[in-house]
Amino acid sequence: MGVDPVTATIGAAIVGAVVNTVSGQQQASAQKKAASQQQQAADRLYQQQQEQNNKQNARDPNIDALFAQNEIEGQQGQSGTMLTGPMGVDPNSLSLGKNTLLGGA
């Protein structure tokens, strides 16, 4: 008995469709992988360009101007910190209920 030509044609069409589907999935996977690699390469290039740009545009602090500003502020009165303020620490706020500093005898 021979194979019915219609059955053979349908079988060949099904096999062809399966092969095309698998081939399409492999191509899509390869394209995604290539796109991912291209994105990673672009990200690395961008990072390198940013680092190079930052190196070229690096700014150094003007030490002389900062030092001069500190000298002027020091001559104007008692220097303070961010915690104490420009007037320094009030000695009365340091006593802990006794007449001596920090409550000592």
Residue, then its C-alpha position, 0 to 999 in steps of 0.5 A: m500500500g502506498v501513501d495517500p498523496v494528500t496525507a503526504t502533502i499535509g505531513a510535509a506541510i506540518v514538518g515544514a511549519v515545525v522546522n520554520t517555527v524552530s528556525g524562527q525561534q532560533q533566529a529571534s534568540a540570536q537577534k536578542k543576544a546580538a542586541s543585548q551585546q550591542q547594548q552592553a558595548a554601547d553602555r561601556l563606550y558611554q561610561q568610558q566617554q563620561e570618565q574621559n570627559n570628567k577627567q578633561n573637565a576636572r576642577d581643582p579647588n582654589i586653595d589660596a582663595l580658601f585660605a585667604q577667606n579663612e584668614i579674614e574670618g579668623q581676624q573678624g572674631q572667634s571662629g566657629t564650626m558648623l556645630t558651634g556657629p560663628m560665636g563659638v560655644d557659650p561657656n555657661s552652657l558647659s557647666l552642669g549645675k556646678n561652678t566649674l566646667l563640665g561639673g568637675a570639682 
